[in-house]
Amino acid sequence: MRLTAATLVAGTLAGCVSAPPAPIDPAHTAERLTTRSLDDPRIARALTSAGLPSPQEAGWSLDSLTAAAWTLRPEVAAAAADVAAANAAQRVAGQLPNPVLSLGPAYLSHNANANVSPWVMAASLGFTIETGGKRAIRKAQARAALQVLQWQSAETLWQTRQDVRKALLEWQLAGLSLALAEQEAALRADISNWVDTEIRFGAAAQPERLTAQTGLAQAQAQLRTARGELAAAQAALAASLGVVTENLPLERVQPVALDSLPDPAATPRARWREWSVLNRLSINRALADYQVAEQELRMAVAKQYPDISFGPGYTYDKGDSVITLALGLTLPVLHTERAQINAALAARQKVATHFEVTQGQALAQVDTALARYIAAYASLEQTRKAEAAVATAVSSAQRRLNEGAADRGELLSAQLASVTARRATLDAVRSATSALELLEESVQRPVWPLSKLTVQEPRVAGAEDRK
């Protein structure tokens, strides 16, 4: 018996493993974060895996920037770590309970026979039989929890893509706004010089000079603001990728075709709603949450059936060896599992209600976002027509100036009106892209620009997982 017990204990200790130390060095982590760049070899592998061209040849498109952000952003790595931990927990959930070895030496304080040792040795080995399908349910619980984290990881990837898209568009729009501000400042300076010339020849008065100088001062202030907004947009774009501004290769970033916004009438309203209430990532995550609650209920029901423990035992008492076989189970004397089952039922109903709320909010969001984009798209079409009309007026003024039928002031005024019209169009583009961003968020799928990237969706548990 001593040899057997020693063997079991030695075998148990031999199976133990120790976790290697993994200290966190804040200084090293900060240095690693600040030195990241888009030249990271992991990004090149990610682009190749996604079937995207090399940025060295084609530049950094929205897709390639998104792939880089998926590689560098800590949030994406954290979501992947959650999934990996859930995968590990899924393997643990399927394990059988280990047997329990019990050693029970005792000492007899009153020993009638002094010639016999007062020590009594006892040992038992207990095995647990799980009833009610608890092991299968535990595995299903782990699978359901894994699917929740997989959907959360997909949402993290989607949100990262939206961050990059928004930052890229803001940077591009800020650059166009700066170009218009520079043109207006130059035109205002030309107008101010022209007014000064007119005053010298008696063709203008001091109030016109004051108006021209005020306009020039406002244009210069607007120019300084535009430069600051461009710098902020560059920093935001770098942050969306997980790099610092100095490591952002702006000269190789591909702009988005702002003149290719999709016509909202091209997609039926019913299609938008279907994408929102059926295929949206948050809807699928809420459905996975329901599966978790369902498995919790199954476990609560299964706990009504007590687990059975049995095992052989050995007792050495005053020279006698006794072999025993013990059988045990939990008796529902103090309480039953009814309260736990009712709690699990209430939790499942809560999650089911939350699922309906999530679907309802998604439906309301897609209708609101679509209405806003329809209005913004119509406004953009009107401003583009107005810009075209002003461009025609500029051409007419230039032709009349060449023919001697107009002066330079008329041409400068027409050119200034053209800048104003183009700024109105740029503002309409900004409103339309913002509305389109909300529409994309309501369906959680790329609408514009279209994407070649795909998010790996988790496998939804089938009937075999619910057995």
Backbone torsions as a table, in degrees:
resi	resn	phi	psi	omega
1	MET	NA	-42.1	179.5
2	ARG	-61.3	-40.8	179.8
3	LEU	-66.0	-41.0	-179.3
4	THR	-64.9	-46.5	179.4
5	ALA	-62.0	-42.7	179.4
6	ALA	-63.7	-38.0	178.5
7	THR	-64.0	-43.6	179.9
8	LEU	-64.2	-43.4	179.2
9	VAL	-63.9	-41.9	179.1
10	ALA	-64.2	-39.8	178.4
11	GLY	-64.8	-37.8	178.2
12	THR	-64.2	-45.0	-179.6
13	LEU	-67.1	-33.4	-179.8
14	ALA	-67.1	-26.5	-179.7
15	GLY	-82.2	-4.8	-179.1
16	CYS	-75.9	142.6	175.9
17	VAL	-125.1	157.3	178.7
18	SER	-114.4	144.2	179.2
19	ALA	-81.9	129.8	178.8
20	PRO	-68.1	146.2	179.4
21	PRO	-67.3	141.3	178.8
22	ALA	-139.0	72.0	-178.2
23	PRO	-69.1	151.9	177.6
24	ILE	-101.9	125.6	178.6
25	ASP	-105.9	103.5	-177.3
26	PRO	-57.0	-39.1	-178.7
27	ALA	-66.1	-42.4	179.1
28	HIS	-65.7	-41.2	178.8
29	THR	-62.7	-44.2	179.4
30	ALA	-62.1	-41.1	178.9
31	GLU	-64.0	-40.7	-179.7
32	ARG	-65.7	-38.8	-178.9
33	LEU	-68.8	-37.5	-176.5
34	THR	-80.0	-14.9	-179.1
35	THR	-102.8	4.0	179.0
36	ARG	-68.0	146.7	178.4
37	SER	-147.5	171.0	-179.9
38	LEU	-77.1	-0.2	174.7
39	ASP	-87.5	6.7	179.5
40	ASP	-58.5	129.3	180.0
41	PRO	-58.7	-28.0	178.9
42	ARG	-64.2	-33.4	178.8
43	ILE	-67.5	-41.0	177.8
44	ALA	-60.5	-41.1	177.9
45	ARG	-67.2	-37.9	178.8
46	ALA	-65.4	-40.1	178.3
47	LEU	-64.9	-41.9	178.3
48	THR	-63.9	-42.4	179.6
49	SER	-63.6	-33.9	-179.6
50	ALA	-84.5	-3.6	-179.6
51	GLY	73.9	27.3	-179.7
52	LEU	-98.3	147.6	-179.0
53	PRO	-70.4	161.5	179.4
54	SER	-69.2	132.3	177.8
55	PRO	-63.1	-21.6	177.8
56	GLN	-63.8	-26.9	-178.2
57	GLU	-101.9	-45.8	-173.6
58	ALA	-102.9	-6.2	-176.3
59	GLY	84.1	175.2	-178.2
60	TRP	-93.1	105.2	176.3
61	SER	-85.5	175.9	177.5
62	LEU	-61.1	-40.1	179.1
63	ASP	-64.0	-45.8	-178.6
64	SER	-68.6	-35.6	175.3
65	LEU	-65.2	-37.7	177.8
66	THR	-64.9	-43.4	177.5
67	ALA	-61.0	-37.7	177.4
68	ALA	-65.6	-42.3	178.8
69	ALA	-64.2	-38.7	177.0
70	TRP	-62.5	-27.4	-179.8
71	THR	-83.1	-35.5	-170.9
72	LEU	-100.6	-28.0	-173.0
73	ARG	-67.7	128.9	179.4
74	PRO	-62.2	-31.1	-179.6
75	GLU	-61.5	-38.4	179.0
76	VAL	-67.1	-42.4	178.3
77	ALA	-64.0	-37.4	178.8
78	ALA	-65.6	-41.3	177.9
79	ALA	-64.6	-39.1	177.0
80	ALA	-65.9	-35.8	177.6
81	ALA	-65.9	-37.2	176.4
82	ASP	-61.6	-43.0	179.2
83	VAL	-65.1	-41.5	179.4
84	ALA	-63.3	-40.6	177.9
85	ALA	-64.5	-39.0	178.1
86	ALA	-67.6	-34.5	175.2
87	ASN	-62.9	-42.7	177.8
88	ALA	-64.5	-40.4	178.3
89	ALA	-65.3	-31.7	178.0
90	GLN	-64.9	-37.6	177.3
91	ARG	-68.2	-36.3	178.6
92	VAL	-67.8	-36.1	-175.5
93	ALA	-62.2	-26.5	-178.1
94	GLY	-88.0	1.5	-176.8
95	GLN	-76.8	147.4	174.9
96	LEU	-80.4	150.3	178.3
97	PRO	-63.9	136.9	176.6
98	ASN	-71.6	147.8	174.0
99	PRO	-68.0	156.0	-177.7
100	VAL	-113.8	123.9	177.5
101	LEU	-98.3	126.6	179.7
102	SER	-119.7	132.5	175.6
103	LEU	-116.7	128.4	-175.6
104	GLY	-131.4	69.6	174.8
105	PRO	-68.8	146.5	178.7
106	ALA	-140.3	158.6	-179.0
107	TYR	-126.4	127.0	-179.8
108	LEU	-84.5	113.8	-179.6
109	SER	-71.2	-26.4	176.9
110	HIS	-117.3	108.6	-176.5
111	ASN	-113.9	108.3	-177.3
112	ALA	-68.0	-30.0	-178.1
113	ASN	-112.1	104.9	-176.5
114	ALA	-69.1	-16.4	-178.9
115	ASN	-81.9	-7.8	-178.9
116	VAL	-108.2	138.6	-178.8
117	SER	-59.6	135.9	179.3
118	PRO	-78.0	-4.0	-177.7
119	TRP	-85.2	136.7	175.7
120	VAL	-119.1	124.3	-178.4
121	MET	-108.1	134.7	178.0
122	ALA	-138.9	144.1	177.4
123	ALA	-144.9	145.6	177.7
124	SER	-145.3	152.0	179.0
125	LEU	-124.5	114.5	-174.9
126	GLY	-104.6	133.1	175.9
127	PHE	-114.6	141.7	-178.9
128	THR	-109.6	128.9	174.3
129	ILE	-105.8	113.4	179.0
130	GLU	-79.9	128.7	-178.6
131	THR	-106.9	169.9	176.7
132	GLY	71.0	15.4	179.5
133	GLY	69.5	29.2	-175.9
134	LYS	-62.5	-37.6	-178.8
135	ARG	-65.3	-43.2	178.2
136	ALA	-64.5	-38.4	178.5
137	ILE	-67.6	-39.6	178.7
138	ARG	-61.5	-38.9	176.7
139	LYS	-66.3	-40.2	177.9
140	ALA	-65.5	-36.0	175.4
141	GLN	-60.8	-44.2	-179.7
142	ALA	-64.6	-38.9	178.0
143	ARG	-64.9	-42.0	179.6
144	ALA	-65.0	-42.2	177.4
145	ALA	-63.5	-36.8	178.0
146	LEU	-63.8	-41.7	-179.8
147	GLN	-64.7	-36.8	176.3
148	VAL	-59.5	-46.1	-179.3
149	LEU	-68.7	-32.7	176.9
150	GLN	-65.6	-41.7	177.3
151	TRP	-67.1	-37.3	176.3
152	GLN	-63.9	-38.3	176.8
153	SER	-63.8	-40.6	177.4
154	ALA	-63.2	-38.7	177.2
155	GLU	-65.1	-36.6	177.4
156	THR	-63.8	-42.5	177.1
157	LEU	-62.6	-41.7	180.0
158	TRP	-64.3	-45.5	-178.9
159	GLN	-64.0	-35.4	176.5
160	THR	-63.5	-42.4	177.6
161	ARG	-61.9	-40.7	178.6
162	GLN	-66.1	-37.8	177.1
163	ASP	-62.3	-43.3	179.7
164	VAL	-66.8	-43.7	180.0
165	ARG	-59.7	-48.4	-178.9
166	LYS	-62.6	-44.9	-178.9
167	ALA	-65.5	-38.8	179.2
168	LEU	-64.2	-44.4	179.7
169	LEU	-66.5	-40.3	178.9
170	GLU	-63.3	-40.3	178.0
171	TRP	-64.5	-43.1	-180.0
172	GLN	-65.9	-44.3	179.2
173	LEU	-66.0	-36.2	177.4
174	ALA	-65.2	-36.8	176.6
175	GLY	-65.4	-41.9	177.7
176	LEU	-66.7	-38.5	178.3
177	SER	-64.6	-38.8	177.3
178	LEU	-64.3	-40.8	179.0
179	ALA	-61.7	-41.4	177.8
180	LEU	-66.8	-38.5	178.3
181	ALA	-63.9	-38.7	177.8
182	GLU	-66.1	-41.4	178.7
183	GLN	-64.6	-42.2	-179.7
184	GLU	-66.0	-41.7	179.1
185	ALA	-61.2	-40.7	178.3
186	ALA	-65.7	-42.3	178.7
187	LEU	-65.1	-40.8	178.8
188	ARG	-63.2	-37.6	177.1
189	ALA	-65.5	-40.9	178.0
190	ASP	-64.7	-40.1	179.8
191	ILE	-64.9	-41.8	179.0
192	SER	-62.4	-42.6	177.7
193	ASN	-65.2	-38.7	-179.5
194	TRP	-66.3	-39.5	178.6
195	VAL	-64.8	-40.5	177.3
196	ASP	-60.2	-40.3	178.0
197	THR	-64.2	-43.0	179.5
198	GLU	-62.9	-37.9	179.7
199	ILE	-65.1	-40.0	179.8
200	ARG	-62.0	-31.6	179.7
201	PHE	-95.2	6.7	176.8
202	GLY	76.6	15.0	-178.6
203	ALA	-95.6	-1.2	179.4
204	ALA	-147.1	165.1	-177.3
205	ALA	-117.4	172.7	-178.4
206	GLN	-61.1	-37.6	177.5
207	PRO	-57.2	-35.0	178.2
208	GLU	-67.4	-35.9	176.6
209	ARG	-64.6	-43.2	180.0
210	LEU	-61.7	-40.9	178.2
211	THR	-63.3	-43.4	-179.9
212	ALA	-65.7	-42.0	179.8
213	GLN	-67.6	-37.5	177.1
214	THR	-64.0	-43.1	177.6
215	GLY	-62.8	-38.2	179.0
216	LEU	-66.4	-41.8	179.0
217	ALA	-63.0	-41.1	178.7
218	GLN	-65.8	-40.6	179.4
219	ALA	-64.8	-39.2	179.0
220	GLN	-67.5	-37.5	176.3
221	ALA	-65.1	-40.2	178.3
222	GLN	-65.7	-34.5	178.0
223	LEU	-64.8	-43.2	177.9
224	ARG	-64.0	-39.4	177.9
225	THR	-64.2	-41.4	-179.7
226	ALA	-63.4	-37.7	178.0
227	ARG	-64.7	-41.7	177.5
228	GLY	-64.7	-39.2	179.0
229	GLU	-66.4	-35.4	177.5
230	LEU	-66.7	-41.4	178.1
231	ALA	-63.4	-40.5	178.2
232	ALA	-66.2	-38.6	178.9
233	ALA	-65.9	-37.1	176.5
234	GLN	-63.8	-42.2	178.5
235	ALA	-65.0	-39.3	178.9
236	ALA	-66.0	-37.9	177.5
237	LEU	-65.0	-42.8	177.9
238	ALA	-62.7	-42.1	-179.7
239	ALA	-65.1	-35.7	179.1
240	SER	-66.5	-23.6	179.0
241	LEU	-92.5	-15.3	-178.1
242	GLY	88.7	23.1	178.0
243	VAL	-126.6	168.3	174.5
244	VAL	-86.9	162.2	-173.4
245	THR	-60.5	-36.3	-177.7
246	GLU	-64.7	-24.5	-178.4
247	ASN	-98.0	18.3	179.9
248	LEU	-101.1	113.3	-178.2
249	PRO	-79.9	78.6	-175.0
250	LEU	-62.6	-30.1	-176.8
251	GLU	-68.4	-16.3	-178.9
252	ARG	-111.3	11.4	178.1
253	VAL	-84.5	127.5	-179.7
254	GLN	-80.6	128.1	175.4
255	PRO	-73.5	157.0	177.8
256	VAL	-87.2	143.0	179.5
257	ALA	-74.4	96.4	-175.5
258	LEU	-71.0	-14.8	179.9
259	ASP	-89.8	9.6	-177.0
260	SER	-116.1	28.4	178.5
261	LEU	-61.2	136.9	-175.9
262	PRO	-72.1	146.0	176.1
263	ASP	-75.4	122.3	-178.3
264	PRO	-62.8	-23.6	-179.7
265	ALA	-73.9	-11.6	-177.8
266	ALA	-73.4	-19.9	-179.8
267	THR	-116.8	124.8	-179.6
268	PRO	-61.6	148.6	179.7
269	ARG	-59.3	-36.9	-179.7
270	ALA	-62.5	-32.6	179.4
271	ARG	-68.1	-41.6	177.4
272	TRP	-60.1	-43.7	-178.8
273	ARG	-65.7	-38.7	179.2
274	GLU	-62.7	-45.2	177.6
275	TRP	-59.7	-37.8	-174.9
276	SER	-72.3	-46.7	-171.3
277	VAL	-92.1	-10.2	-177.9
278	LEU	-116.7	-43.3	-171.3
279	ASN	-104.8	-1.3	-178.4
280	ARG	-66.9	141.3	-175.6
281	LEU	-62.0	-42.2	-178.7
282	SER	-66.1	-29.9	176.0
283	ILE	-66.1	-45.1	179.5
284	ASN	-65.8	-34.2	177.2
285	ARG	-67.9	-39.9	177.2
286	ALA	-63.3	-36.3	176.2
287	LEU	-66.3	-37.7	176.5
288	ALA	-66.3	-36.5	175.1
289	ASP	-60.3	-37.3	178.0
290	TYR	-64.8	-38.0	178.1
291	GLN	-63.9	-35.9	176.1
292	VAL	-62.3	-46.5	178.6
293	ALA	-63.3	-35.9	178.4
294	GLU	-63.6	-42.3	179.3
295	GLN	-69.7	-32.6	175.5
296	GLU	-63.3	-39.2	177.3
297	LEU	-66.0	-42.8	178.3
298	ARG	-60.5	-38.7	179.1
299	MET	-67.8	-39.7	178.3
300	ALA	-62.1	-39.3	177.4
301	VAL	-67.5	-40.5	-177.9
302	ALA	-67.3	-26.7	-179.3
303	LYS	-69.9	-8.5	173.2
304	GLN	-64.5	-25.2	-179.1
305	TYR	-95.9	110.2	-174.4
306	PRO	-67.9	143.5	173.6
307	ASP	-69.9	149.2	-178.8
308	ILE	-107.5	132.6	175.9
309	SER	-118.2	136.2	177.3
310	PHE	-147.4	162.3	177.8
311	GLY	172.2	154.5	178.3
312	PRO	-76.3	153.8	177.8
313	GLY	-136.6	159.3	-179.6
314	TYR	-137.6	132.3	178.4
315	THR	-130.3	132.7	176.2
316	TYR	-112.8	113.2	-174.4
317	ASP	-132.6	106.7	175.5
318	LYS	54.3	44.5	177.5
319	GLY	88.8	-7.5	179.1
320	ASP	-99.2	134.9	176.0
321	SER	-102.7	126.6	-177.3
322	VAL	-121.8	125.9	175.4
323	ILE	-99.3	128.1	-179.0
324	THR	-122.8	162.2	174.0
325	LEU	-134.6	112.5	-175.2
326	ALA	-100.3	144.6	177.3
327	LEU	-133.8	129.2	-177.0
328	GLY	-142.4	154.9	175.0
329	LEU	-155.6	163.0	-178.9
330	THR	-84.4	130.9	179.7
331	LEU	-99.3	127.1	178.9
332	PRO	-77.3	68.1	-176.7
333	VAL	-90.2	-48.0	-176.7
334	LEU	-80.0	-34.2	178.6
335	HIS	-161.9	159.4	173.4
336	THR	-103.7	-175.6	179.7
337	GLU	-90.9	9.2	-176.7
338	ARG	-61.8	-41.5	-179.8
339	ALA	-63.8	-40.9	178.6
340	GLN	-65.6	-37.5	178.8
341	ILE	-66.4	-43.1	178.6
342	ASN	-63.3	-38.6	177.7
343	ALA	-64.6	-40.6	179.0
344	ALA	-67.2	-36.7	176.3
345	LEU	-62.8	-44.0	179.0
346	ALA	-64.0	-39.6	178.7
347	ALA	-64.9	-40.0	178.7
348	ARG	-65.4	-40.2	178.1
349	GLN	-64.9	-36.9	177.7
350	LYS	-62.3	-45.4	-179.6
351	VAL	-66.9	-37.6	178.5
352	ALA	-63.5	-40.6	177.5
353	THR	-65.0	-40.7	178.0
354	HIS	-62.0	-36.7	178.1
355	PHE	-62.5	-44.0	178.8
356	GLU	-64.5	-39.3	177.4
357	VAL	-62.2	-42.1	-180.0
358	THR	-62.8	-42.5	178.0
359	GLN	-65.0	-42.2	179.4
360	GLY	-63.4	-42.2	177.9
361	GLN	-64.5	-38.5	178.5
362	ALA	-63.4	-41.4	179.9
363	LEU	-64.9	-43.5	178.4
364	ALA	-65.5	-38.1	-178.3
365	GLN	-66.6	-41.7	-177.7
366	VAL	-69.4	-36.9	178.1
367	ASP	-65.7	-42.7	179.3
368	THR	-66.0	-44.7	-179.2
369	ALA	-65.0	-39.4	179.8
370	LEU	-65.8	-42.2	178.0
371	ALA	-62.0	-40.9	179.7
372	ARG	-66.2	-40.6	-179.0
373	TYR	-69.8	-37.2	177.1
374	ILE	-59.2	-44.7	179.3
375	ALA	-66.4	-42.1	-179.5
376	ALA	-66.8	-37.5	179.3
377	TYR	-66.2	-41.8	178.2
378	ALA	-64.2	-40.2	178.0
379	SER	-64.0	-39.2	178.8
380	LEU	-63.7	-41.0	178.2
381	GLU	-61.1	-40.0	-179.3
382	GLN	-68.5	-42.0	-179.6
383	THR	-67.4	-33.1	176.6
384	ARG	-66.5	-37.2	176.3
385	LYS	-66.4	-40.4	177.8
386	ALA	-64.6	-38.6	177.8
387	GLU	-64.3	-40.0	178.2
388	ALA	-63.8	-37.9	179.0
389	ALA	-66.2	-40.8	178.6
390	VAL	-66.5	-37.7	177.3
391	ALA	-61.7	-36.9	176.0
392	THR	-64.4	-38.7	179.0
393	ALA	-66.2	-36.6	177.8
394	VAL	-64.4	-43.8	178.5
395	SER	-62.3	-38.9	178.7
396	SER	-65.5	-41.6	179.4
397	ALA	-65.2	-39.6	178.4
398	GLN	-63.9	-40.7	-179.9
399	ARG	-67.4	-40.8	-179.8
400	ARG	-67.8	-34.5	177.1
401	LEU	-66.0	-41.8	178.9
402	ASN	-63.6	-30.8	-178.3
403	GLU	-87.7	-4.1	179.9
404	GLY	82.6	11.7	-178.9
405	ALA	-94.6	-1.3	-179.7
406	ALA	-146.2	159.9	177.8
407	ASP	-101.9	175.7	-176.9
408	ARG	-67.3	-30.2	179.1
409	GLY	-62.1	-37.8	178.6
410	GLU	-64.9	-40.1	178.8
411	LEU	-66.6	-43.6	178.9
412	LEU	-61.8	-39.2	178.3
413	SER	-64.7	-39.1	178.4
414	ALA	-67.0	-40.9	178.2
415	GLN	-65.6	-36.9	176.7
416	LEU	-65.7	-39.4	176.6
417	ALA	-64.0	-34.0	177.8
418	SER	-65.1	-41.6	177.4
419	VAL	-62.2	-42.2	178.7
420	THR	-62.5	-40.9	179.3
421	ALA	-66.5	-40.2	178.6
422	ARG	-67.6	-33.3	176.3
423	ARG	-67.7	-37.6	176.6
424	ALA	-63.1	-40.1	176.6
425	THR	-64.3	-40.2	179.1
426	LEU	-64.1	-39.8	176.9
427	ASP	-64.0	-38.6	178.4
428	ALA	-67.4	-36.9	175.9
429	VAL	-64.0	-41.8	178.9
430	ARG	-62.2	-42.4	178.7
431	SER	-65.7	-39.9	-179.1
432	ALA	-67.7	-42.8	179.5
433	THR	-68.1	-33.9	176.2
434	SER	-66.0	-42.8	177.6
435	ALA	-65.5	-37.2	178.6
436	LEU	-68.4	-32.7	175.9
437	GLU	-62.5	-42.5	177.2
438	LEU	-65.3	-36.1	178.0
439	LEU	-66.5	-42.0	175.6
440	GLU	-60.8	-41.6	-179.4
441	GLU	-65.5	-32.0	-179.0
442	SER	-70.6	-24.5	178.3
443	VAL	-111.1	-12.5	179.0
444	GLN	52.2	53.8	173.0
445	ARG	-154.9	147.4	-178.3
446	PRO	-63.7	129.2	176.8
447	VAL	-111.0	-45.3	178.2
448	TRP	-158.7	130.2	-12.0
449	PRO	-67.6	153.6	176.7
450	LEU	-66.5	154.3	-173.5
451	SER	-126.0	145.4	173.8
452	LYS	-92.4	-7.1	-179.1
453	LEU	-79.7	148.8	177.1
454	THR	-129.2	145.9	176.0
455	VAL	-101.2	124.7	-179.5
456	GLN	-68.0	114.0	179.6
457	GLU	-85.5	141.2	-179.8
458	PRO	-69.5	153.4	177.4
459	ARG	-74.3	125.4	178.5
460	VAL	-76.3	135.4	-177.4
461	ALA	-59.1	129.6	178.8
462	GLY	-92.8	-168.5	-177.1
463	ALA	-64.0	-30.8	-179.5
464	GLU	-66.9	-23.4	179.0
465	ASP	-79.1	-16.6	-175.3
466	ARG	-102.6	5.1	178.9
467	LYS	-77.5	NA	NA
